[in-house]
């Protein structure tokens, strides 16, 4: 038995949460392998909308087990709020959600450090969500981190030691720390909530499950183009969002990776700063944003919008080893008379088909234009109902990308999902 991996191929916000929810009935365990509460996965079904920040998206499907893996960074205060909202909606989580002892904790001072570092960048801001993700991963790499398992032994001493280090840094920047006491109270309330859940050695748990024939789905956050190594650096997140991140974020061997589901939108979006070759600054971009409700599920920030970028998508498919593609938000393009797709970049007069080391304003997208389908697909239930123009769009993408599109999403609801034969 292998661990299947599901991840985003663009700059995040591709709709991973919905697809995890759709696929979960085929699995017994869903495990989140990286990222923090800056990544919100939105799910809609039975007329209700849920936003998950740290809890895996398989939590709504029956009695499936869900695991927060060691590669995740966890904010106890935000976790508490997320859990209580889910409990109020009638979902019992304590028996279905396990947390890795090796997952790192986002401390109150990490949030202050996040704001401090971002302010210090001046005009070169990354566009962080301010949740303390980057500083937490920094402490992890520098071997100063606080982990979930530390809650069980000498926690107060470990916390105070780490806090003192952070305060020394903040004092060097003369950063205002007056809000810390209030943040700490919420944080320690969150620690108390965390203690209600089962802490596990997730690497043993996952590998034992695989060894006994259980099906596991690894859920990624953000997107490939935000990967710390392979994304549009330095405008990236602080973890490995690619398939290899599932190995380090859950403790599974590469040979135990099975299917890799790569999710992408039928167009492109990005939140925050950083390069975006196909970004549209005209009425078309505004129309994409309006029709796609393109606002961050956690931050509410408007997303930048543009046509699909096949240069970046081919690159993501390569580094992830994608075996099946899943196209989201196809319905957002329903009303467009013409659809464009970027098939190459023009850089200083040269046509480039490979994603370059540096992505900047020298890049000009080379587009192919196709006729739009101009039909409402949101109520379609079968593939044979697709307009010819949409079928042609799928065929074009499959040829360009070299991987089959196995699932097409035609709206936000769980039911608006077509599995292609």
MARLUM-784775 format. One record per atom (N, C-alpha, C): x, y, z. Coordinates in steps of 0.1 Angstrom, whole numbers, padded with zeros to 4 digits, always signed. Example, Ala and Ser with C-alpha at 12.3 -4.5 7.8 and 13.67 -1.06 7.14 Angstrom:
<sites>
+0132-0057+0078/+0123-0045+0078/+0132-0033+0078/+0128-0022+0071/+0137-0011+0071/+0129+0000+0079/
</sites>
This chain:
<sites>
+0008-0012+0000/+0000+0000+0000/+0009+0012+0000/+0005+0023-0007/+0012+0035-0009/+0004+0047-0002/+0012+0057+0001/+0005+0070+0005/+0003+0079-0007/-0009+0082-0010/-0012+0091-0021/-0011+0106-0016/-0006+0115-0025/-0004+0128-0021/-0013+0138-0029/-0019+0148-0022/-0027+0158-0029/-0021+0171-0026/-0018+0179-0036/-0012+0192-0034/-0015+0202-0045/-0013+0215-0042/-0016+0225-0052/-0004+0228-0061/-0006+0232-0073/+0004+0233-0084/+0007+0248-0087/-0001+0257-0081/+0001+0271-0085/+0006+0279-0072/+0000+0290-0070/+0004+0298-0058/-0005+0297-0047/-0011+0285-0045/-0021+0283-0034/-0035+0286-0038/-0044+0284-0029/-0059+0287-0032/-0065+0280-0043/-0059+0268-0046/-0064+0260-0058/-0077+0253-0055/-0081+0251-0043/-0093+0243-0039/-0090+0230-0034/-0079+0228-0027/-0074+0215-0022/-0084+0209-0012/-0089+0218-0003/-0098+0213+0007/-0110+0206+0002/-0116+0211-0009/-0128+0205-0014/-0125+0191-0020/-0114+0190-0027/-0110+0177-0033/-0106+0167-0023/-0099+0171-0012/-0096+0161-0001/-0110+0156+0004/-0119+0165+0006/-0132+0161+0011/-0139+0151+0002/-0138+0154-0011/-0144+0145-0021/-0137+0131-0022/-0124+0131-0020/-0116+0118-0021/-0116+0110-0008/-0118+0117+0003/-0117+0110+0016/-0124+0097+0017/-0136+0095+0012/-0143+0082+0013/-0135+0070+0008/-0125+0073-0001/-0116+0062-0005/-0104+0059+0004/-0103+0067+0015/-0092+0066+0024/-0096+0064+0038/-0087+0058+0046/-0090+0057+0060/-0083+0067+0069/-0073+0073+0064/-0065+0083+0071/-0062+0095+0062/-0064+0107+0066/-0060+0119+0059/-0050+0127+0068/-0038+0130+0063/-0027+0136+0071/-0022+0148+0064/-0022+0159+0072/-0017+0172+0067/-0002+0172+0069/+0006+0176+0059/+0021+0174+0061/+0029+0186+0062/+0024+0198+0060/+0032+0210+0061/+0023+0222+0062/+0029+0234+0065/+0022+0246+0065/+0016+0250+0079/+0009+0261+0080/+0004+0265+0092/-0010+0272+0090/-0015+0279+0100/-0028+0285+0099/-0030+0297+0089/-0019+0299+0082/-0020+0310+0071/-0027+0304+0059/-0029+0291+0058/-0035+0284+0047/-0049+0279+0050/-0059+0285+0045/-0072+0281+0048/-0078+0273+0037/-0083+0261+0040/-0090+0253+0030/-0105+0254+0032/-0112+0258+0022/-0126+0261+0022/-0134+0249+0017/-0144+0245+0024/-0153+0234+0020/-0167+0238+0021/-0175+0234+0011/-0190+0238+0011/-0197+0225+0008/-0207+0222+0016/-0216+0211+0013/-0229+0213+0022/-0240+0208+0017/-0253+0208+0024/-0256+0222+0029/-0253+0232+0020/-0256+0246+0023/-0248+0253+0033/-0237+0247+0038/-0229+0253+0048/-0214+0254+0043/-0207+0264+0048/-0194+0267+0044/-0184+0266+0056/-0173+0259+0054/-0163+0257+0065/-0150+0261+0060/-0142+0268+0069/-0128+0271+0066/-0119+0264+0076/-0110+0255+0071/-0101+0248+0079/-0087+0254+0078/-0080+0256+0089/-0067+0262+0089/-0056+0252+0092/-0058+0244+0102/-0049+0234+0106/-0054+0220+0106/-0067+0219+0108/-0074+0205+0108/-0074+0200+0093/-0070+0187+0091/-0071+0182+0078/-0085+0182+0072/-0086+0182+0059/-0099+0184+0052/-0107+0171+0052/-0102+0160+0057/-0110+0148+0057/-0119+0147+0070/-0119+0157+0078/-0126+0156+0091/-0141+0155+0090/-0147+0158+0078/-0161+0158+0077/-0167+0145+0072/-0158+0136+0068/-0163+0123+0062/-0162+0112+0071/-0174+0109+0077/-0175+0097+0086/-0166+0096+0097/-0161+0084+0100/-0151+0082+0111/-0137+0080+0106/-0133+0088+0096/-0120+0087+0091/-0110+0094+0101/-0098+0088+0102/-0088+0094+0111/-0081+0105+0104/-0078+0116+0111/-0071+0127+0106/-0059+0130+0114/-0048+0133+0108/-0035+0135+0115/-0029+0149+0111/-0025+0156+0121/-0017+0168+0119/-0002+0164+0120/+0005+0164+0109/+0018+0158+0108/+0029+0167+0114/+0041+0161+0115/+0053+0168+0121/+0057+0180+0113/+0054+0180+0100/+0058+0192+0092/+0050+0204+0094/+0039+0203+0101/+0030+0214+0103/+0034+0223+0115/+0032+0236+0114/+0034+0245+0126/+0020+0249+0131/+0018+0248+0144/+0005+0249+0150/+0004+0260+0160/-0006+0269+0158/-0009+0279+0167/-0020+0275+0177/-0017+0272+0189/-0028+0267+0199/-0040+0276+0200/-0038+0289+0199/-0050+0298+0201/-0059+0297+0189/-0053+0297+0177/-0061+0296+0165/-0067+0282+0163/-0060+0272+0168/-0065+0258+0168/-0077+0257+0177/-0076+0263+0188/-0088+0263+0198/-0100+0269+0191/-0099+0281+0185/-0110+0287+0178/-0116+0278+0167/-0107+0272+0159/-0111+0264+0148/-0119+0251+0153/-0113+0245+0164/-0120+0233+0169/-0133+0237+0175/-0134+0248+0182/-0147+0251+0189/-0158+0254+0178/-0154+0261+0167/-0163+0263+0157/-0168+0250+0150/-0160+0241+0149/-0164+0228+0143/-0172+0220+0153/-0169+0221+0166/-0177+0214+0176/-0191+0220+0176/-0192+0233+0175/-0205+0239+0176/-0214+0235+0164/-0208+0231+0153/-0215+0227+0141/-0219+0212+0142/-0215+0206+0153/-0220+0192+0155/-0210+0181+0151/-0197+0185+0149/-0187+0176+0145/-0178+0172+0157/-0178+0159+0161/-0170+0154+0172/-0156+0151+0166/-0146+0158+0172/-0133+0157+0166/-0123+0149+0175/-0125+0148+0188/-0115+0143+0197/-0111+0128+0194/-0120+0120+0189/-0117+0106+0186/-0112+0105+0171/-0112+0116+0163/-0108+0114+0149/-0097+0123+0145/-0091+0131+0155/-0080+0139+0151/-0068+0137+0160/-0057+0133+0154/-0044+0131+0162/-0034+0141+0158/-0025+0144+0167/-0015+0155+0165/-0001+0149+0167/+0008+0152+0158/+0021+0147+0159/+0029+0154+0171/+0036+0147+0179/+0044+0153+0189/+0055+0162+0184/+0059+0159+0171/+0070+0166+0165/+0066+0179+0158/+0053+0181+0157/+0048+0194+0151/+0052+0206+0159/+0057+0216+0153/+0062+0228+0160/+0051+0238+0164/+0052+0244+0176/+0043+0254+0181/+0046+0268+0177/+0036+0275+0172/+0038+0289+0169/+0035+0296+0182/+0045+0303+0188/+0044+0310+0200/+0039+0325+0198/+0033+0331+0209/+0029+0345+0208/+0040+0354+0203/+0052+0352+0207/+0063+0360+0203/+0067+0358+0188/+0063+0346+0183/+0065+0344+0168/+0057+0354+0160/+0045+0356+0165/+0036+0366+0158/+0042+0380+0158/+0048+0384+0169/+0054+0397+0170/+0066+0398+0162/+0074+0387+0161/+0086+0387+0153/+0082+0388+0138/+0071+0381+0134/+0067+0382+0121/+0064+0396+0116/+0056+0403+0125/+0053+0417+0122/+0066+0426+0122/+0075+0423+0132/+0087+0431+0133/+0096+0429+0120/+0098+0417+0116/+0106+0414+0104/+0100+0420+0092/+0087+0419+0090/+0080+0425+0078/+0082+0440+0078/+0080+0446+0090/+0082+0461+0090/+0096+0465+0087/+0105+0457+0091/+0119+0460+0088/+0123+0459+0073/+0115+0452+0066/+0118+0450+0051/+0115+0463+0043/+0107+0472+0049/+0103+0484+0042/+0096+0481+0029/+0101+0486+0018/+0094+0484+0005/+0095+0470-0001/+0103+0461+0006/+0106+0448+0001/+0098+0437+0008/+0086+0441+0013/+0077+0432+0020/+0074+0420+0012/+0073+0408+0019/+0070+0395+0013/+0054+0394+0012/+0047+0401+0021/+0032+0399+0021/+0028+0388+0030/+0035+0386+0041/+0032+0376+0050/+0018+0378+0057/+0012+0368+0061/-0001+0369+0068/+0000+0373+0082/+0012+0374+0087/+0014+0378+0101/+0011+0368+0112/+0009+0355+0108/+0006+0345+0117/+0017+0339+0125/+0030+0343+0122/+0041+0338+0128/+0047+0325+0122/+0043+0322+0110/+0047+0310+0103/+0063+0310+0101/+0067+0321+0094/+0081+0321+0091/+0091+0320+0103/+0089+0329+0113/+0097+0328+0125/+0097+0314+0132/+0085+0307+0131/+0084+0294+0137/+0093+0284+0130/+0092+0284+0116/+0101+0276+0109/+0116+0279+0110/+0118+0292+0112/+0132+0297+0114/+0138+0291+0127/+0129+0291+0138/+0134+0284+0150/+0135+0269+0149/+0127+0263+0141/+0128+0249+0138/+0142+0246+0132/+0145+0253+0121/+0158+0251+0114/+0170+0254+0123/+0169+0264+0131/+0180+0268+0140/+0181+0261+0153/+0172+0251+0154/+0171+0242+0165/+0168+0249+0178/+0159+0258+0177/+0154+0265+0189/+0139+0264+0191/+0133+0255+0183/+0118+0254+0183/+0112+0247+0195/+0099+0250+0197/+0091+0244+0208/+0081+0235+0201/+0080+0222+0205/+0072+0212+0198/+0060+0208+0207/+0050+0202+0200/+0038+0197+0207/+0042+0188+0218/+0051+0179+0216/+0055+0169+0226/+0062+0176+0238/+0067+0188+0237/+0073+0195+0248/+0062+0199+0259/+0050+0199+0255/+0039+0202+0264/+0038+0192+0276/+0043+0180+0273/+0042+0169+0282/+0054+0169+0292/+0064+0177+0291/+0076+0176+0300/+0083+0190+0301/+0084+0195+0313/+0091+0208+0316/+0087+0219+0306/+0074+0220+0303/+0069+0229+0293/+0071+0244+0297/+0068+0247+0309/+0069+0261+0313/+0084+0266+0311/+0093+0258+0316/+0107+0262+0315/+0111+0263+0300/+0108+0254+0292/+0111+0254+0277/+0105+0267+0271/+0092+0270+0274/+0085+0281+0269/+0092+0294+0272/+0095+0296+0285/+0102+0308+0290/+0115+0310+0284/+0123+0299+0282/+0136+0301+0275/+0135+0306+0261/+0125+0300+0254/+0123+0304+0240/+0118+0318+0239/+0109+0322+0248/+0103+0335+0248/+0114+0346+0251/+0123+0343+0260/+0133+0352+0264/+0142+0355+0252/+0145+0345+0244/+0153+0347+0232/+0146+0357+0222/+0133+0354+0220/+0125+0363+0211/+0125+0377+0216/+0123+0379+0229/+0122+0393+0234/+0135+0400+0233/+0146+0393+0233/+0159+0400+0231/+0160+0405+0217/+0155+0397+0208/+0155+0402+0194/+0146+0414+0192/+0134+0413+0197/+0124+0423+0196/+0129+0436+0202/+0135+0435+0213/+0141+0447+0220/+0152+0454+0211/+0159+0446+0204/+0169+0451+0195/+0163+0460+0184/+0151+0456+0180/+0144+0464+0170/+0135+0475+0176/+0135+0476+0189/+0126+0485+0197/+0112+0483+0193/+0108+0471+0191/+0095+0467+0187/+0085+0467+0199/+0073+0472+0197/+0063+0473+0208/+0058+0459+0211/+0060+0455+0224/+0056+0442+0228/+0044+0443+0238/+0037+0454+0239/+0027+0456+0249/+0015+0447+0247/+0013+0442+0235/+0002+0433+0232/+0004+0418+0237/+0016+0415+0241/+0020+0402+0244/+0012+0395+0254/+0009+0402+0265/+0002+0395+0276/-0012+0390+0272/-0019+0398+0264/-0032+0394+0259/-0031+0382+0249/-0021+0382+0241/-0019+0371+0231/-0016+0359+0239/-0007+0360+0249/-0003+0348+0257/-0015+0342+0264/-0024+0350+0269/-0036+0344+0276/-0044+0335+0267/-0046+0340+0255/-0054+0332+0245/-0045+0319+0241/-0032+0321+0240/-0024+0310+0236/-0024+0299+0246/-0023+0302+0259/-0023+0292+0269/-0037+0285+0271/-0047+0293+0268/-0060+0286+0267/-0060+0276+0256/-0053+0279+0245/-0052+0270+0234/-0044+0258+0237/-0034+0259+0246/-0026+0248+0250/-0035+0238+0258/-0043+0244+0266/-0053+0236+0274/-0062+0228+0265/-0066+0234+0254/-0075+0227+0244/-0067+0216+0237/-0055+0219+0233/-0046+0209+0227/-0045+0197+0235/-0044+0198+0248/-0042+0187+0257/-0054+0177+0257/-0065+0181+0252/-0077+0173+0251/-0076+0162+0240/-0066+0165+0231/-0064+0156+0219/-0052+0146+0221/-0052+0136+0213/-0042+0126+0214/-0029+0130+0206/-0018+0130+0213/-0005+0133+0207/+0001+0119+0203/+0006+0119+0191/+0012+0106+0186/+0026+0108+0180/+0033+0097+0179/+0045+0097+0171/+0040+0094+0157/+0038+0104+0149/+0030+0103+0136/+0038+0095+0126/+0051+0095+0126/+0059+0087+0117/+0056+0072+0119/+0055+0068+0131/+0052+0054+0134/+0038+0051+0130/+0029+0060+0134/+0015+0058+0131/+0012+0056+0117/+0017+0065+0108/+0015+0065+0094/+0021+0052+0088/+0033+0049+0091/+0040+0037+0085/+0034+0024+0090/+0029+0024+0102/+0022+0012+0107/+0009+0010+0099/+0002+0021+0097/-0011+0021+0090/-0008+0016+0075/+0002+0021+0069/+0005+0017+0055/+0009+0002+0055/+0016-0002+0065/+0021-0016+0066/+0010-0026+0068/-0001-0021+0074/-0013-0030+0076/-0024-0029+0065/-0020-0022+0055/-0029-0021+0043/-0039-0009+0043/-0038+0000+0053/-0047+0011+0053/-0043+0022+0042/-0053+0028+0037/-0051+0038+0026/-0050+0052+0033/-0039+0059+0029/-0036+0072+0035/-0035+0082+0024/-0041+0094+0027/-0040+0105+0018/-0033+0117+0025/-0021+0121+0019/-0014+0132+0025/-0019+0145+0018/-0022+0155+0027/-0028+0167+0022/-0018+0179+0024/-0015+0185+0012/-0006+0197+0013/-0013+0210+0014/-0006+0220+0018/-0012+0234+0020/-0004+0243+0010/-0010+0255+0008/-0004+0264-0002/-0002+0258-0016/+0009+0261-0023/+0010+0256-0036/+0025+0254-0040/+0028+0247-0050/+0041+0244-0054/+0050+0256-0057/+0043+0266-0063/+0051+0278-0066/+0054+0287-0054/+0050+0282-0042/+0053+0289-0030/+0063+0281-0022/+0068+0270-0028/+0078+0261-0021/+0091+0269-0018/+0096+0266-0006/+0108+0274-0001/+0120+0272-0011/+0121+0261-0017/+0133+0258-0026/+0129+0261-0041/+0117+0257-0045/+0114+0257-0059/+0104+0268-0064/+0099+0275-0054/+0089+0286-0057/+0096+0298-0062/+0088+0309-0063/+0093+0322-0068/+0100+0329-0056/+0111+0324-0052/+0119+0329-0040/+0123+0344-0043/+0123+0353-0033/+0120+0350-0019/+0105+0352-0015/+0096+0353-0025/+0082+0355-0023/+0075+0341-0022/+0079+0334-0011/+0075+0320-0010/+0071+0318+0005/+0066+0306+0008/+0063+0302+0022/+0075+0297+0028/+0074+0291+0040/+0086+0287+0048/+0088+0272+0048/+0080+0265+0040/+0081+0250+0041/+0082+0244+0027/+0084+0232+0026/+0084+0225+0013/+0070+0220+0010/+0064+0227+0000/+0050+0224-0004/+0049+0213-0015/+0060+0208-0020/+0060+0198-0030/+0058+0184-0025/+0058+0175-0033/+0055+0161-0029/+0066+0156-0019/+0078+0160-0021/+0089+0156-0012/+0086+0160+0002/+0078+0171+0004/+0075+0176+0017/+0066+0166+0024/+0059+0158+0017/+0051+0148+0024/+0060+0137+0030/+0071+0135+0024/+0081+0125+0030/+0087+0130+0043/+0091+0143+0043/+0097+0149+0055/+0087+0153+0065/+0075+0157+0060/+0064+0162+0069/+0056+0151+0076/+0058+0138+0071/+0050+0127+0077/+0059+0116+0081/+0072+0116+0076/+0081+0105+0079/+0078+0092+0070/+0075+0094+0058/+0073+0083+0049/+0084+0083+0038/+0088+0071+0034/+0099+0069+0025/+0094+0073+0011/+0103+0078+0002/+0098+0081-0012/+0092+0069-0019/+0097+0057-0017/+0092+0046-0024/+0078+0042-0019/+0073+0049-0008/+0060+0046-0004/+0050+0057-0008/+0054+0065-0018/+0045+0075-0024/+0038+0069-0036/+0025+0069-0036/+0017+0064-0047/+0013+0074-0057/-0001+0076-0058/-0006+0086-0068/-0003+0100-0062/+0000+0109-0072/+0002+0123-0068/-0008+0131-0075/-0018+0136-0068/-0029+0144-0074/-0025+0159-0074/-0024+0165-0085/-0020+0179-0086/-0032+0188-0090/-0035+0197-0081/-0047+0206-0083/-0043+0219-0089/-0051+0224-0098/-0048+0237-0104/-0062+0243-0108/-0062+0257-0108/-0073+0264-0113/-0073+0265-0128/-0084+0267-0135/-0085+0269-0149/-0079+0282-0153/-0076+0290-0144/-0068+0303-0146/-0058+0304-0134/-0053+0316-0131/-0043+0317-0121/-0047+0328-0111/-0043+0326-0098/-0044+0336-0088/-0032+0336-0079/-0030+0347-0073/-0019+0348-0063/-0023+0359-0052/-0019+0356-0040/-0021+0366-0029/-0008+0371-0024/-0007+0384-0021/+0005+0390-0016/+0015+0394-0027/+0027+0396-0023/+0037+0401-0032/+0043+0390-0040/+0051+0393-0050/+0058+0383-0058/+0055+0383-0072/+0063+0377-0081/+0061+0377-0095/+0049+0369-0099/+0042+0374-0110/+0030+0367-0115/+0029+0371-0130/+0036+0363-0138/+0038+0367-0153/+0025+0369-0160/+0014+0362-0157/+0002+0363-0165/-0009+0372-0158/-0005+0379-0148/-0014+0388-0140/-0021+0398-0150/-0034+0400-0147/-0042+0409-0155/-0045+0421-0147/-0043+0433-0152/-0046+0445-0145/-0058+0453-0151/-0066+0445-0160/-0077+0452-0167/-0090+0446-0163/-0100+0449-0171/-0114+0445-0167/-0115+0429-0167/-0107+0422-0175/-0107+0408-0174/-0103+0403-0161/-0092+0408-0156/-0087+0404-0142/-0098+0407-0132/-0104+0419-0133/-0115+0422-0123/-0126+0412-0124/-0129+0408-0136/-0140+0399-0139/-0137+0385-0133/-0125+0380-0135/-0121+0368-0129/-0122+0368-0114/-0118+0379-0108/-0118+0381-0093/-0133+0381-0088/-0141+0388-0095/-0155+0389-0091/-0163+0375-0093/-0161+0369-0104/-0168+0356-0107/-0163+0345-0099/-0149+0345-0096/-0143+0334-0088/-0143+0337-0073/-0150+0348-0068/-0149+0352-0054/-0135+0351-0049/-0126+0357-0056/-0112+0355-0052/-0107+0365-0041/-0110+0360-0029/-0106+0367-0017/-0101+0356-0007/-0090+0359+0000/-0084+0349+0009/-0094+0344+0019/-0094+0330+0021/-0104+0324+0030/-0100+0327+0045/-0087+0330+0047/-0083+0333+0061/-0081+0348+0062/-0075+0355+0053/-0071+0369+0054/-0082+0378+0048/-0090+0373+0039/-0099+0382+0032/-0093+0391+0021/-0080+0389+0019/-0073+0398+0010/-0077+0395-0005/-0079+0405-0013/-0082+0402-0027/-0071+0395-0034/-0074+0385-0042/-0063+0378-0049/-0061+0384-0063/-0048+0384-0067/-0044+0389-0080/-0048+0378-0090/-0053+0382-0102/-0059+0372-0111/-0052+0373-0125/-0051+0362-0132/-0046+0362-0145/-0049+0349-0152/-0045+0348-0165/-0047+0336-0173/-0038+0324-0168/-0041+0312-0172/-0034+0301-0168/-0020+0301-0173/-0010+0297-0165/+0004+0298-0169/+0009+0283-0170/+0011+0279-0182/+0015+0265-0185/+0030+0263-0183/+0037+0273-0184/+0052+0272-0181/+0054+0268-0166/+0048+0276-0158/+0049+0273-0143/+0042+0260-0140/+0031+0257-0147/+0024+0244-0144/+0032+0232-0148/+0038+0233-0159/+0047+0221-0163/+0058+0219-0153/+0064+0230-0149/+0075+0230-0139/+0070+0223-0126/+0058+0227-0121/+0053+0221-0109/+0050+0206-0111/+0045+0203-0122/+0042+0188-0125/+0055+0180-0124/+0065+0186-0130/+0078+0179-0130/+0084+0177-0116/+0085+0188-0108/+0091+0186-0095/+0082+0178-0085/+0069+0177-0088/+0060+0170-0079/+0058+0155-0084/+0061+0152-0096/+0059+0139-0101/+0044+0136-0102/+0036+0146-0107/+0021+0144-0107/+0017+0133-0116/+0008+0125-0112/+0002+0114-0120/-0012+0116-0124/-0019+0125-0117/-0033+0129-0121/-0035+0143-0118/-0042+0150-0128/-0045+0164-0126/-0060+0166-0122/-0062+0177-0114/-0076+0180-0110/-0077+0195-0113/-0087+0198-0122/-0089+0212-0126/-0101+0218-0118/-0098+0230-0111/-0108+0236-0103/-0113+0249-0110/-0125+0253-0105/-0131+0266-0109/-0132+0268-0124/-0135+0257-0131/-0137+0258-0146/-0149+0267-0149/-0159+0267-0140/-0171+0274-0142/-0169+0289-0142/-0158+0294-0136/-0155+0308-0136/-0153+0314-0150/-0149+0305-0159/-0146+0309-0173/-0158+0308-0182/-0170+0304-0176/-0182+0301-0184/-0186+0312-0193/-0184+0325-0189/-0190+0336-0197/-0180+0342-0207/-0167+0338-0207/-0157+0344-0215/-0158+0340-0229/-0157+0350-0238/-0158+0347-0253/-0145+0341-0258/-0134+0345-0252/-0121+0340-0255/-0113+0336-0243/-0106+0325-0243/-0098+0320-0232/-0084+0320-0237/-0075+0325-0228/-0061+0325-0231/-0053+0316-0222/-0042+0310-0227/-0033+0302-0220/-0018+0306-0223/-0010+0308-0213/+0004+0311-0215/+0012+0298-0218/+0018+0297-0230/+0025+0284-0233/+0040+0286-0233/+0045+0299-0232/+0059+0301-0231/+0062+0315-0226/+0074+0318-0223/+0078+0332-0219/+0087+0338-0230/+0086+0351-0232/+0096+0358-0240/+0104+0366-0230/+0117+0363-0230/+0126+0371-0221/+0138+0377-0230/+0137+0390-0230/+0147+0398-0238/+0149+0392-0252/+0137+0390-0259/+0137+0386-0273/+0138+0371-0275/+0140+0363-0265/+0141+0349-0266/+0129+0342-0261/+0124+0332-0268/+0113+0324-0263/+0117+0313-0254/+0112+0312-0242/+0116+0302-0232/+0104+0294-0228/+0106+0281-0228/+0095+0272-0224/+0098+0265-0210/+0110+0268-0204/+0112+0262-0191/+0112+0274-0180/+0107+0271-0169/+0106+0281-0158/+0120+0285-0154/+0122+0299-0155/+0136+0304-0152/+0139+0305-0138/+0152+0307-0135/+0157+0310-0121/+0151+0322-0115/+0151+0333-0123/+0145+0346-0118/+0133+0350-0126/+0122+0352-0119/+0110+0356-0126/+0108+0371-0122/+0108+0379-0132/+0107+0394-0130/+0100+0400-0141/+0100+0414-0142/+0092+0421-0152/+0098+0420-0166/+0109+0413-0168/+0114+0411-0181/+0106+0401-0189/+0099+0393-0181/+0091+0382-0188/+0078+0387-0194/+0076+0383-0207/+0063+0386-0213/+0057+0372-0217/+0045+0370-0212/+0038+0357-0216/+0035+0356-0230/+0037+0344-0236/+0033+0341-0249/+0020+0333-0249/+0009+0339-0254/-0004+0333-0253/-0009+0325-0265/-0017+0315-0262/-0025+0308-0272/-0040+0312-0269/-0047+0316-0279/-0061+0319-0277/-0071+0308-0281/-0081+0306-0274/-0091+0296-0277/-0105+0301-0275/-0114+0296-0283/-0128+0300-0282/-0134+0295-0268/-0141+0304-0261/-0147+0301-0249/-0160+0293-0251/-0165+0286-0241/-0177+0278-0242/-0190+0285-0239/-0189+0296-0232/-0201+0305-0230/-0214+0297-0227/-0212+0289-0216/-0224+0280-0212/-0223+0279-0197/-0234+0278-0190/-0234+0276-0176/-0232+0261-0173/-0220+0258-0167/-0217+0244-0164/-0219+0240-0150/-0224+0249-0142/-0225+0246-0127/-0235+0236-0124/-0245+0233-0133/-0255+0223-0130/-0253+0210-0138/-0241+0209-0145/-0238+0197-0153/-0234+0186-0143/-0239+0174-0146/-0236+0162-0138/-0227+0152-0144/-0226+0153-0157/-0218+0142-0164/-0209+0149-0174/-0198+0142-0178/-0188+0147-0187/-0194+0149-0201/-0204+0140-0205/-0209+0141-0218/-0218+0154-0220/-0220+0161-0209/-0228+0173-0210/-0219+0185-0213/-0206+0183-0212/-0196+0194-0214/-0198+0200-0228/-0197+0214-0230/-0197+0220-0243/-0184+0215-0250/-0185+0215-0264/-0173+0210-0271/-0161+0219-0269/-0163+0232-0267/-0152+0241-0265/-0145+0238-0252/-0153+0234-0242/-0146+0231-0229/-0139+0218-0230/-0144+0208-0237/-0137+0195-0240/-0124+0198-0247/-0125+0207-0257/-0113+0211-0264/-0102+0217-0255/-0107+0225-0245/-0098+0232-0236/-0091+0221-0227/-0098+0211-0223/-0093+0200-0215/-0082+0193-0223/-0086+0189-0236/-0076+0182-0244/-0064+0190-0247/-0065+0203-0249/-0053+0212-0251/-0044+0211-0239/-0050+0213-0227/-0042+0212-0215/-0035+0199-0212/-0042+0188-0215/-0036+0175-0213/-0024+0173-0223/-0026+0178-0235/-0015+0177-0245/-0003+0185-0240/-0005+0197-0236/+0005+0206-0231/+0012+0201-0219/+0005+0195-0210/+0010+0192-0197/+0015+0177-0196/+0010+0169-0205/+0014+0155-0205/+0009+0146-0194/-0002+0151-0187/-0008+0143-0176/-0023+0144-0178/-0030+0133-0175/-0045+0133-0177/-0052+0142-0166/-0063+0148-0170/-0071+0156-0160/-0082+0146-0156/-0082+0141-0144/-0091+0131-0140/-0104+0136-0133/-0103+0148-0127/-0114+0154-0120/-0115+0168-0125/-0128+0173-0127/-0131+0187-0130/-0141+0192-0120/-0138+0204-0114/-0148+0210-0105/-0155+0221-0112/-0168+0221-0110/-0177+0231-0117/-0184+0240-0107/-0179+0241-0095/-0185+0250-0085/-0180+0246-0071/-0183+0254-0061/-0177+0252-0047/-0183+0240-0040/-0195+0235-0043/-0201+0225-0035/-0195+0211-0038/-0195+0203-0028/-0190+0189-0030/-0196+0182-0042/-0209+0184-0044/-0217+0178-0055/-0212+0182-0069/-0206+0194-0070/-0203+0200-0083/-0189+0195-0087/-0187+0182-0088/-0174+0176-0091/-0176+0164-0100/-0170+0165-0112/-0171+0155-0122/-0158+0146-0123/-0160+0133-0120/-0149+0124-0121/-0149+0118-0135/-0138+0121-0143/-0138+0117-0157/-0134+0103-0158/-0140+0096-0168/-0137+0082-0170/-0124+0080-0179/
</sites>
